[in-house]
Amino acid sequence: MIETQIHISVNRKTDIDMIKNILIRNKIESPVYITEYGEHFAINFTSTYEEWELDKYICDAFPGYELTTDLHRGRKEIRLEVSRFQSKLCTTDWGYPIDDPLNETKYLIKKITDVPVQFNPEIKVLFGSDERTYHINIIPGINNSTHQKGFLLLKEFEKEADPETAEFFPDTLYETQLDAFYRGKDRLENVVDKDYAEYLAFKKKKKQQREKIPRKIVREFIKGCNNNDCDTIIKNISENLHFEIRKNWRQKLVVDGIEEFKNYVDCSYQEICSRDFKIKSSWLFRDDDIAINLETSLPPKESEEPIKGYYRIGMNFRLINENITQIIVEI
């Protein structure tokens, strides 16, 4: 036999008499327990069926309210709760276990009033830090063959359109402005995607132009190092150059000023000249700083370490007004 345990929580004590009358009218064929707690009444009973009629009687008794399992994530007064529970051990009259035992709670809350959705026809779109404004233009329309009235979506998205002259999409007459707006948002994506592709191409071109001279300066510096050409090396060096060599993130050498740097380039223990550096393809630009990776098979002229067959070196440059003000070499 399938038994359903039914629990009703009456959260307004003044409603208890009304709920009692509903239970009496429904002719519950089992004892009904009514327990009073601080702020509410609890009603419990067991029935051989689900007593769905109770839901209708409760809704009829509370106009403006509805029984729902969804609280809509809002903080609403729950005037009453109806819970139904069936044990997994219950069986049918034939002795088979029931497939989907009940375990649900419904809440009596005020009905939600459908408020028409308001929308702004202006759509803001961010391309990185650039903000662009698009318009979804909608005008009233009529189907001449059926005389049905509705709304038309205009083909203009870049600006607010003149309803008298702008072309419209003839495929659909929308029942509401909101329907036309939703369709307009879908169509707008194609326009935005095209504009964004142009934006990226323009941005890439500007980036290439911005990086052209710094790349040239860095390449000339590396070429000067490979050729051991001091004039080329210091061609774009600032008088106040700061030069460091780091190994395993620790400072190995620090040189300040262009004269000290020239002395370093000419010394026997320098590590940046005549090594046939190859610049790897990945350049990193960040504000005034440029980071590159170099590869070579040639060791420094003087080294206390065992010679390796392959060396990978990082160089970080800082350029200000097309002059190298800082070089950090990571070996």
Secondary structure, DSSP 8 states (H G I E B T S, - for coil): ---EEEEEEESSGGGHHHHHHHHHHTT-SS--EEEE-SS-EEEEEEESS--THHHHHHHHHSTTEEEES--TTS-----EEEEEE--TT-B-TTS-B-SS--EEEEEEEE----------SEEEEEETTEEEEEE--EEEEE-TTT--EEEEEBS--SS---TTT--B-TT--BSSHHHHHHHHHHHHHHHHHHHHHHHHHHHHHHHHHHHHHHHHHHHHHHHHHHHT-HHHHTTTEEEEEEEEEEETTEEEEEEESHHHHHHHHHSTT-SSSSS--EE-S--EEETTEEEEEEEES---SS-SS---S-EEEEEEEEEETTEEEEEEEE-
